[in-house]
Amino acid sequence: MKTCGFKLSGFTLIEVAIVLVVVALLLGGLLVPLTMQIEQQRIRETQKTLEEIKEALIGYAIANGRLPRPAISASNGAENAANCVTEAACTGFIPWGTLGVPKLDAWGKIVRYSVTPAFASSVPFTLNATTASKTIQTRDNTGALIYLAGQATCSTTNQCMPAVIFSHGKNNWGTGDLGNAITDSSVTNADEDANNAASTNFISRTFSDNTTGTGGEFDDLVTWLSPNILFNRMVAAGRLP
């Protein structure tokens, strides 16, 4: 057919199919980096939340002479009123209500918290007499566990950490906002399993999706409260001599 001296013709089905394939490939190439950007943003948000919690813990210690105990439950963010005399009892959820901090990480999981019993006692802790009990390990280039903070034997001269705060990350383990347990969907993530069950010794590593490496895949975000920082801030505030 001719219109005004020009011949009109449409795309063939093959040409349309080729265009759609090219568009799909381009979109796919864009979506992968976008997904990675979103996850990196969530990691940064969670790291910021953990740092805010650490500052709130120091502020609480300055005001009260001790660190708070874990939250009463997944639905009640007040710290447990009773002293937690064992490491297991002193491990649970961050007392978000008492501290006035976010309850959840960027993946909607409640932030975890473990505190040395002596640092959370109703009796204020002292500069020299209170020994922390938390240790943090990582893996070296051979896959062996080495101490990152603290040592195998904790003492006032060989200091371990008063408290650990961590997120289970995107995959595996954790507790949702409504108290729903998030199941572990892997059988190879030994280091994440260890953190979920830990009350004294925790593991902090760089992200890995390698299921065959030592310790397996790992996306937990772990931070801790240094005794030096805690004591120095409390001395500066006049809470410790």
C-alpha positions in Angstrom: 0.0 0.0 0.0 1.2 3.5 -0.8 0.4 6.7 1.0 1.6 10.0 -0.3 4.2 8.2 -2.4 5.7 6.2 0.5 5.4 2.5 1.1 4.5 1.5 4.7 5.6 -1.7 6.3 5.5 -3.1 9.8 8.0 -5.1 11.9 8.0 -8.8 11.4 7.4 -11.1 14.4 11.1 -12.1 14.3 12.2 -8.5 14.5 9.8 -7.8 17.4 11.1 -10.9 19.2 14.7 -9.8 18.8 13.9 -6.3 20.1 12.2 -7.8 23.2 15.1 -10.1 23.9 17.5 -7.2 23.7 15.3 -5.1 26.0 15.1 -8.0 28.5 18.9 -8.4 28.5 19.3 -4.7 29.1 16.8 -4.6 31.9 18.3 -7.7 33.5 21.7 -6.1 33.4 20.3 -3.1 35.2 18.2 -5.0 37.8 21.2 -7.0 39.2 23.2 -3.9 40.2 20.0 -2.3 41.5 19.4 -5.3 43.8 22.9 -5.2 45.0 22.6 -1.5 45.7 19.4 -2.1 47.7 21.2 -4.8 49.8 24.2 -2.5 50.4 21.8 0.2 51.6 20.2 -2.2 54.0 23.6 -3.3 55.3 24.5 0.4 55.9 21.2 1.1 57.6 21.7 -1.9 59.9 25.2 -0.9 60.7 24.0 2.6 61.6 21.3 1.1 63.8 23.9 -1.1 65.7 26.1 1.9 66.2 23.1 3.9 67.6 22.4 1.1 70.0 26.0 1.0 71.1 25.9 4.7 71.9 22.6 4.2 73.7 24.1 1.4 75.8 26.9 3.8 76.9 24.4 6.5 77.7 22.4 4.0 79.8 25.5 2.9 81.7 26.5 6.6 82.4 23.0 7.2 83.8 22.6 4.0 85.7 26.0 2.6 86.5 25.3 -0.6 84.7 24.3 -1.9 81.3 20.7 -2.9 80.6 19.5 -6.5 80.6 17.8 -8.0 77.5 14.2 -7.2 76.6 11.4 -9.0 78.4 10.2 -10.6 75.1 9.9 -10.1 71.4 6.8 -7.9 72.0 7.9 -6.1 75.1 11.0 -3.9 74.7 11.5 -3.0 78.4 14.5 -4.5 80.0 13.9 -7.6 82.1 13.4 -6.4 85.7 15.2 -9.4 87.2 18.9 -9.8 87.3 20.2 -12.2 84.6 22.7 -14.2 86.5 23.7 -16.6 83.7 25.2 -15.9 80.2 22.2 -17.5 78.6 19.7 -15.4 80.6 21.7 -12.3 79.7 21.3 -13.1 76.0 18.2 -12.1 74.0 16.8 -9.1 72.3 17.9 -5.5 72.6 15.7 -3.7 75.1 14.6 -1.2 72.5 11.8 0.3 74.7 14.2 1.1 77.6 16.9 2.5 75.3 14.7 4.3 72.9 16.4 2.7 69.9 15.1 0.9 66.8 13.8 -2.6 67.4 14.5 -4.0 64.0 17.3 -4.3 61.5 16.8 -3.4 57.8 15.4 -6.9 57.1 12.7 -6.7 59.7 14.4 -8.8 62.3 14.8 -7.9 66.0 18.3 -6.9 66.9 20.0 -9.4 69.2 21.9 -8.5 72.4 24.2 -10.3 74.9 25.5 -8.7 78.0 28.0 -9.9 80.7 25.9 -10.7 83.8 28.2 -8.7 86.1 27.8 -5.6 83.9 24.0 -5.8 84.0 23.6 -6.5 87.7 21.6 -4.1 89.9 24.8 -3.3 91.7 26.8 -0.8 89.6 30.0 -2.2 88.2 33.5 -0.9 89.1 36.5 0.1 87.1 38.8 -2.8 88.1 36.7 -5.5 89.7 34.3 -6.3 86.9 35.4 -8.8 84.3 33.6 -8.9 80.9 32.9 -12.3 79.3 32.1 -11.8 75.6 34.6 -12.8 72.9 34.5 -12.3 69.2 36.3 -14.5 66.7 36.8 -14.3 62.9 38.4 -16.7 60.4 41.9 -16.2 59.0 43.0 -17.0 55.4 43.2 -20.7 56.2 39.7 -20.8 57.7 40.9 -21.2 61.3 39.1 -19.2 64.0 41.2 -16.5 65.6 40.2 -14.0 68.3 39.2 -10.6 67.0 38.2 -9.1 70.4 38.8 -10.7 73.8 40.8 -13.9 74.4 40.0 -17.5 75.5 40.5 -16.6 79.1 38.9 -13.3 80.2 40.4 -11.3 83.1 40.8 -7.6 84.1 44.2 -7.7 82.4 43.1 -9.7 79.4 39.9 -7.9 78.6 36.9 -9.4 76.9 33.8 -7.4 75.8 31.0 -6.3 78.1 28.3 -6.7 75.5 27.7 -7.8 71.9 25.0 -6.5 69.5 24.2 -8.2 66.3 21.9 -8.7 63.4 21.2 -12.0 61.7 21.4 -10.3 58.3 19.2 -11.0 55.3 19.3 -14.8 55.3 18.7 -17.5 57.9 17.8 -17.3 61.6 16.3 -14.3 63.5 12.9 -13.2 64.9 10.4 -11.0 63.1 8.6 -8.0 64.5 5.6 -10.1 65.6 7.8 -12.6 67.4 7.8 -15.1 64.5 10.9 -17.3 64.3 12.7 -17.1 61.0 13.9 -20.6 60.2 17.4 -21.5 59.0 17.2 -22.6 55.4 20.8 -23.8 55.1 22.7 -26.8 56.4 26.2 -25.3 55.6 26.2 -22.0 57.6 28.0 -23.2 60.7 29.2 -19.8 61.8 25.6 -18.3 61.6 24.4 -21.3 63.6 27.0 -20.6 66.2 25.9 -17.0 66.6 22.3 -18.0 66.9 23.2 -20.3 69.8 25.9 -18.2 71.3 25.9 -16.5 74.7 29.6 -15.7 75.2 31.6 -16.4 72.0 30.4 -14.8 68.8 31.8 -14.8 65.2 32.2 -11.7 63.0 33.2 -12.2 59.3 33.0 -10.5 56.0 30.0 -11.4 53.9 30.3 -14.7 52.0 27.9 -16.8 49.9 30.3 -19.7 49.7 28.6 -22.7 51.0 31.7 -24.9 50.8 34.1 -22.6 52.7 34.9 -23.2 56.3 32.1 -21.8 58.4 29.8 -21.7 55.3 27.9 -18.7 54.0 27.7 -15.7 56.3 25.8 -12.4 56.4 25.5 -11.6 60.2 26.4 -8.1 61.2 28.2 -8.2 64.6 29.5 -5.3 66.8 30.5 -5.1 70.4 31.0 -2.7 73.2 34.7 -2.2 74.1 35.4 -2.0 77.9 38.0 0.7 77.2 35.5 2.9 75.5 32.8 2.2 78.1 35.1 2.9 81.0 36.6 6.0 79.5 33.2 7.5 78.7 32.0 6.8 82.2 35.1 8.3 83.8 34.7 11.4 81.7 31.1 11.6 82.9 32.1 11.2 86.5 30.4 7.9 87.0 33.7 6.0 87.6 36.8 7.3 89.5 
